[in-house]
Amino acid sequence: MFERFTAGARATVVVAQDSARFLGHRGIGTEHVLLGLIAGGEVEVAGRVLAGAGVWRERVIAGIERIEQARQEPERDLAEKDAAALRTIGIDLDAVRAAVEESFGPGALDGGNAQRHQGPWWRRPRQEQRTGGAPRGHIPFTPRAKKVLELSLREAQALNHDYIGTEHVLLGLIREGQGRAAQILHDEHVPLEQLRDQVLAELQRAG
C-alpha cells in the first residue's frame, strides 16, 4: 500500500513516527497521524483543511497532554493510596527517596539522570527531548492507526484515485472516528462530518 503514498503522505508517516518517539509513546496512534497531517501545511490538502478548521499543532499537543493526564489520574490515586498504606507501617517513601538521592545523587531512582528541563517535550532542547524510556528504531502503528491507513486506501478507491495523498489519510482518520485524534477534534469542537465535507470540497476545487 505504501508504494501508492504521495511524498506528502509518506512525510505524514515519518512525522507521526517522530512525534510518537519524542512523546515517549510505544506506538504510533491516530493522534500522531494527525500531527503528521498538520505538518504538511498549506502545501497539502489535509494541512490546508485542518488549518482552515483551526486545528493547529499546539492545540493537538495540548489535547494529547490532557488525555495523558486523565489516563494517569487513576494511577496517581493508586500510588498515593499505596504510599499512605506504607506510612501506616512506618515506611515513608519520600524519606526513602531523599536518603537514596543524598547517597547516589538526584534522579537516582529515575534511571540516574534527573531532567534539567521540565515541561513538554517540544519546549526542551532537542538533545533532551528523548526521555530515558523513549523507544528507539521502528515504532509500530497502533490498531486504530492501522485502520486509518486501511481506510485511506478505501477512500482513495472510492474517489477513483490511483494514489493515496494526505487528503485520503485525513478522510480515513475521520472515518475511523474513535481514536485519540477524533477525541481531540471533538474536544476542539471540530465536527468530523464538516471536516470531511471540507476535504471533498477542496478536492473538487482542485479538480
Secondary structure, DSSP 8 states (H G I E B T S, - for coil): -GGGB-HHHHHHHHHHHHHHHHTT-SSB-HHHHHHHHHHTGGGSHHHHHHHHTT--HHHHHHHHHHHHHHHHHHHHHHHHHHHHHHHTTT--HHHHHHHHHHHH-TTGGGTS---SS-S-GGGS-GGG-S-TT---S---B-HHHHHHHHHHHHHHHHTT-SSB-HHHHHHHHHHH--SHHHHHHHHTT--HHHHHHHHHHHHHHH-
